[in-house]
Amino acid sequence: MKARVVVTLKDGILDPQGNAIEGALKSLGIAGIDSLRQGKIFEIELATNDPITAEGLLRDACEKLLANQVVEDFQVELR
């Protein structure tokens, strides 16, 4: 089974990298972007085909390593 984990900063957490990217796009003449926040995507292949087991495994991985839950949220997407 394949999965995707998307990790993003929580609302209210400053995102200096996102601000820098937003400013760079504007300086390149790319208009129309009001706000930009950066995050991380993990593409993962799992040894199980059971969605309940897979979701539990991925949540455990996020809580222990992939996401800093103090400042980040995560979403698990099974494919």
JOLIN-V654793 format. One record per backbone hydrogen bond with DSSP energy under -1.0 kcal/mol. NH is the residue of the N-H (numbers start at 1). CO is the residue of the C=O. If there is no record, write none. Layout:
nh: (NH & NH)
co: (CO & CO)
This chain:
nh: (3 & 4 & 5 & 6 & 7 & 8 & 10 & 13 & 19 & 20 & 21 & 22 & 23 & 24 & 25 & 26 & 27 & 28 & 29 & 30 & 40 & 42 & 44 & 46 & 54 & 55 & 56 & 57 & 58 & 59 & 60 & 61 & 62 & 63 & 64 & 65 & 66 & 67 & 69 & 71 & 72 & 73 & 75 & 77 & 79)
co: (44 & 77 & 42 & 75 & 40 & 73 & 71 & 10 & 15 & 16 & 17 & 18 & 19 & 20 & 21 & 22 & 23 & 24 & 26 & 25 & 7 & 5 & 3 & 1 & 50 & 51 & 52 & 53 & 54 & 55 & 56 & 57 & 58 & 59 & 60 & 61 & 61 & 62 & 67 & 68 & 68 & 8 & 6 & 4 & 2)
